[in-house]
Amino acid sequence: MKNNINFTVIENGTQIPITTRHGSYPNLMYLLKEELQLESFGECGGVGRCATCVVKTSGIKENSALKERNEPATLSKLGFEEANIRLSCQIYITTDLNDAEISLLEV
């Protein structure tokens, strides 16, 4: 369907195709929690402080690739300096995610 956003999530080596629409969730963390039934994921509720929603990204485009707000400091405290390691609560559901790959990481 037109206007769909399609991307792949990798959880424990399993590829899971996701199809959603722009703005269907406040951010990627909420989508992952609901779609994959993840417990202990995003414990701070999306404010970018707890780092329980860390993901490795590939193929995210435009503004969604930028780290803003609390994200750089939170990731740095855990030793993550790579540009493709992100907090999923800081990634909005936009067409920037189309064809991306999101790998769940354990912290």
C-alpha positions in Angstrom: 0.0 0.0 0.0 1.2 3.5 -0.8 2.6 5.6 2.1 3.5 2.5 4.1 6.9 2.5 5.8 8.6 -0.9 5.6 11.7 -1.9 7.5 13.3 -5.0 9.1 13.9 -5.6 12.8 16.5 -8.2 13.8 15.9 -9.9 17.1 18.2 -12.7 18.2 19.2 -13.3 14.6 15.6 -13.5 13.3 14.5 -11.0 10.7 11.1 -9.5 11.3 9.5 -7.4 8.6 7.6 -4.4 9.9 5.1 -2.3 8.0 3.7 0.8 9.5 2.6 4.3 8.6 4.0 7.8 9.4 3.2 8.8 12.9 1.5 5.6 13.8 3.5 5.4 17.1 5.2 8.3 19.0 8.6 6.7 18.3 10.3 3.5 17.3 10.6 2.3 20.9 6.8 2.2 21.3 6.4 0.4 18.0 9.0 -2.2 19.0 7.5 -2.7 22.4 4.0 -3.3 21.0 4.8 -5.2 17.8 7.4 -7.5 19.4 6.0 -7.8 22.9 9.3 -6.7 24.5 9.5 -6.7 28.3 12.0 -4.5 30.1 12.4 -2.4 26.9 12.1 1.4 27.1 11.7 1.5 30.9 12.0 5.3 31.2 9.1 5.8 28.8 10.9 7.4 26.0 12.8 10.3 27.6 16.3 9.1 26.4 17.8 8.4 29.8 17.7 4.7 30.7 19.1 3.2 27.5 17.0 0.1 27.7 15.9 0.6 24.1 19.3 0.6 22.4 19.4 -0.5 18.7 21.9 -0.7 15.9 20.6 1.0 12.8 21.4 0.7 9.1 19.8 2.6 6.3 18.0 5.3 8.3 17.9 8.5 6.3 17.7 12.3 6.6 16.9 13.8 10.0 16.2 10.5 11.7 19.9 9.7 11.4 20.8 12.6 13.7 21.3 12.2 17.5 19.6 14.9 19.5 18.5 15.8 23.0 19.7 13.4 25.7 20.7 10.6 23.3 24.5 11.3 22.8 25.1 11.7 26.6 23.1 8.6 27.5 24.9 6.4 24.9 28.3 7.8 25.8 27.8 6.8 29.4 27.4 3.2 28.2 30.5 3.5 25.9 28.5 3.7 22.7 30.1 6.2 20.4 29.2 4.7 17.0 26.8 6.8 14.9 24.6 3.8 14.1 23.9 2.9 17.7 20.8 4.7 18.8 18.1 4.9 21.4 14.9 3.8 19.7 12.9 6.2 21.7 14.6 9.0 19.9 13.7 7.8 16.4 10.4 8.9 15.1 8.2 6.9 12.7 8.7 8.7 9.4 9.6 7.7 5.9 13.3 8.1 7.0 12.9 4.5 8.2 11.8 3.0 4.9 14.0 0.1 3.9 16.1 0.4 7.1 17.4 -2.4 9.3 17.1 -2.2 13.1 18.9 -4.7 15.3 17.9 -5.0 18.9 20.9 -4.8 21.3 21.1 -5.9 24.9 22.6 -3.5 27.4 
